[in-house]
Amino acid sequence: MTTNYSGPARLILVDGACISGMASLSTNQRGGLNGWGGTFRPDEITADLRNAAQGLQLELPYDRVGTVAVTGMRKLLATQVLVSLQGHGPAPF
């Protein structure tokens, strides 16, 4: 069974800084492996975001929060990036 979430989210960095944007997430439960992940498109790109890797939180509406790690980042346009995330623990959606 797969569960999806697509909508507003905030990435909370290790220092507590918050970056708003849009997330597209899904669970993947196959072969006895449970996990979740997806992508995050930030509203703004900061140096802190570019250096972010581990120990991050992704906050969804209604105070639902999950722990994530950045697994990749690629440019979409000159002013936009798409951040790949891997969730740890229970999915917040």
N, C-alpha and C positions, 0 to 999 in steps of 0.2 A: 504494500500500500504506500502511496506517495502523497504527501501533503505539501501544499505550496502556499507561499505568501508573496505578494507583490504590492509594494506601496511605500509610504514614507518610513524613514528610519533615521536613527542617529548613531554614528560610530563614536564611541567613547574611548579616547586614547588613554594610555597608561598614566599620563599626567593629569587626567580629568577633563581635558579639552574635548569639546563635542563638535562633531562635524555632521551637519544635516545632509540628507540626500534621499535617494530612492533605492530600495533593496528588492531583489528578486531572489527568493530562497526556496529550497525544496528539501524534503527528506529523501533519503535513499535507503531503503530496507531491502537488501537482497543478500541471499546466501547467509543469513544469520548476522549480517553486519548492519548495525544501525548507525546512521550518521546524518548530517545535514550540512548544507553549504549553499553557496550561490554567489551573487555579485552585488556590489554596492556602487552606485554612481553618485559621488559627492557633489553638493552644490558649489563647493569651492575647493581648490587644491592648495594645500599648505605644505611647507617643508616637513612639518611633523607627520602629516599623512604619508608623504613619500618615504619617510623613515620608519613608519609603523610596521610591526611584524607580529609580535606575540603579546598576550595578556590584554587583549582589547575586548570591549563589550559592545554588543549591538542592541540598541534599545528600539523596540517597536511600540506602536501605540498601546495605551492602557498599561504602561509600566512593565511590559514584558521584556525581559533582558536575557541574552544568551552570550556566552563566551566564544570569541572567534579569533582566528589567526589569519593574517594576510598571506595568501599563497601566490599572488601575482598581481600585476598592475599593467594596464596597457592604455595607450592613448586612443581616444575615440575621435576627438577633434582637437584643434589647437588649444581649446580651453576646457576640455573634459577628459576624464580618465574613467576607466572601469576597473574596479578593485575586485579580485577574486577572493572569496572568503571560505574558510573551512570551519564549521562549528564544532564545539566541544561540549559534551554534556547534552542535556535535554534541549530540544528545539523550542524556541520561544513563541512558536506559532502553531 
